[in-house]
Amino acid sequence: MSDAVATQAEPAESRTAPAGSAKTLLTRRRTYVITACALLLLALPFYLDRFWLQAGLFAMAAAIGAIGLNLLTGATGQLSMGHAFFLAVGAYGYCVFAGERGQEINGLGLPPWLAAVLAVLVAGVAGGLFSPIAGRLKGAYLGIATLALIFIGQHVLFNAENLTGGANGRDVPAMSLFGLTFDESEITVANVPFGSAEKLWYLGLVLTLGCGLFARGVLRGRPGRAMNAIRDHRIAAGVLGVPVARYRGAVFVLSSMYAGLAGVLLALVFQRTVPDYFGITLSLEYLAMIVIGGLGSVAGAVVGAAFVSLLPQLLTRYSDALPLVSAPGTGGVAPGEASRYLYGAAVVAVVLFLPGGLVQLAARRARKHPQEDA
Amino acid sequence: MTARNPRNRTRTLTATAVAALLALTAACSSKAKDGGDDDKQSAGGVKTGQGISGKTIDLGVLTDMTGVYATLGKSVTQAQQLYVKQVNADGGICGYQLKLTVRDHGYDPQKAVAGYTELAPKVLGFTQFIGSPFVAAVKQRIDGQDKGLVLPQAWSAHLLGSPYVRVIGSTYDIETINAIDFLMKEKGLQKGDKLGHVYFEGDYGENALQGSKYMADKAGLTVVEQKIKPTDNDMTAQVAALKKAGVKGIVISAGPRQAASLVGVAAAAKLNVPVIGNNSAFAPQLLATQAGPALEKNYWVASPSLPIGADTAEAKKLVADYRKAYPKDSLDNGVVAGWTAASVFGEALKKACESKDLTREGVDKALLTLSSFDNGFGVDQDFSDPKAPSSHQSVILQPDKSAVGGMKVVRQPGEAEQAASYTPSAS
């Protein structure tokens, strides 16, 4: 998924590069790497199994959510444990807006694209309702306050049965955009049948790219500098004229909207939303993503999201081939357990040896070859 | 212009590359359709399809060996592996060897859906799928395109209705009706009495509650509901509330820990009413705890089949074989459930073999012809109607330290008259 980061870099690059440096753009290796990665990402649905596409889609959804959390936690220094709640608002919001009114389940039956936009807005509104708290509390205190959201959310998801479908969740209506429906009906492109995963792949790419670019713009502009100032020294930021409370509230809303969009994409991939998923573990996973990837940057969030969401799936898939694993029942480590140990070890290793996150690796490389990235 | 030229070149290059890639795609992607049908005809005239390669039938297992249902998942999976081993040793089915591919999802929806996506194109069907929310999550795909047989290890009436997802044994609502019938006929619960029902939030508990409400309505009881979360382990508050309400019997649709706590606390609080649980509300390990004596005295369990320690030849053979294969592991009802599911699948395969059609469609059809299947655990299973559970019967068991698997039978398989008239509502 580092390819996705690279893809995002492309347009920004061409915008900032003065016309005369087009030649240097061509001589840089980076341009070619980026183009190759972009092409690779576009071509993947033609070759990969549904399993891989689905894993990639989970990673893209996670990337969008993690970018949002990184704006809040990485860039502004506000800890949120309630990210899973906003994901749930997005996922269930989409289902409610787009779903048909059923016998036991309510739905508004709106067009799916409108439902997705509304779901993101509702997530934003939910964040906005929380912003009186989010604007006043800092760091770990906000973390504790947002913890409450998870428990409220879980209770509502399990019990508001005519909206959420209760413990068994509810079906997610397929996305439909410009006459193209992202469901299982197959269309054939270049002799390859395109099901929902293949179609969603491109939607996911577009959304991830858009979200990444937007966040990059925010981080590189005045708001980003203000956010970093708040993180590094709240009082100094206030003295400089940054409205601290308003900024904190606004970032919280923005981060909830990112989470909402991630929730919509997740719901589309899952095809059914289940309340168990949106628990405290999910919030912790998102925190793990940005810490592992690298705090405060878009690239960090994307890399971390790919790492955290792909690794367990890969380890489970290849659990039979892992070293030191015995068949279930013979004593010793079962494949599922082994994959959990390895995942834990990988997380600890990254945090120990790369305290700046996985993006630090890229930064190190850039320092060694300054001519490439000057 | 000189400055623009290289940019143009890049574009041309990109465009060429994309075109080349697309051409390549069409030519060599393994996903490209070759126009032929997947169904093959083997030497013996048996039609085969997805999930069969060479002389092997691939079967999927989506289990939970590291999450909340770890103990159940382990027993079920090991029993199924034992079944496959024995079948293969006897020459397989139809000349094909069976092969199980196990994926442990640890009760994580993302891993469960990923596991299904990975295995679905490769296997003929699933002999095990733990977690009814996850079965529900992929149900659209099972019914819509995959159409492979899936045997979930869950007994919720929500799962009924699909021709491909088949619940084995009675569902929780019917089991609860039978349990209350036992309390009324043999434990002195009477018309007009109050009945406590402690249940898990979620489809297991809520499905059981549907049963108890139906039974209360028919038999003139009042249900006192106590909803708990799977993380609640101390039942003191529930016992106090039920005692205050003056209940004459208690049904518990929760986990083993909650049942042990409930029975133990009730004994300490001098609430001497009979307690009965669903089949998931007991584990033999409980008998070694402090609640053990109270459980043996005042606790019963309704189960869809005879326990592992049943007095039949098949059960005894299973116990002996399982002990030999997994000497360290305890024998519980997960072993029976897993063994039964695997043998139902095996039986369907044998029938499908007789009609020379081992495709997914053929196996689905073959299962519909199984109208009276009993593998030695006392209950006739009828798979001919996808809308109904395969049986309406329950066995009432009592914890007993001396019995194999910690349970002895106190009432043989039977069906309450109210259960016969009850139609589960799949929603």
Interface residues (C-beta under 8 A of the other chain):
Chain A: A19 G20 A22 K23 L25 L26 T31 T35 L39 L42 A43 F46 Y47 D49 R50 F51 Q54 A55 F58 Q103 E104 F158 N159 G166 A167 N168 G169 D171 E184 T188 A190 N191 V192 P193 F270 Q271 R272 V274 D276 Y277 S309 P312 Q313 T316 R317 S319 A327 P328 G329 G331 A334 P335 G336 E337 R340
Chain B: A3 R4 P6 R7 R9 T10 T14 A17 V18 L21 L22 T25 A26 S29 S30 K31 A32 K33 M65 T66 K74 T77 Q78 Q81 V102 R103 D104 H105 G106 Y107 D108 P109 Q110 K111 V113 A114 G115 T117 E118 P121 S132 P133 F134 A136 A137 V138 K139 Q140 R141 G144 Q145 H158 E201 G202 D203 E206 A325 Y326 K328 D329 S427
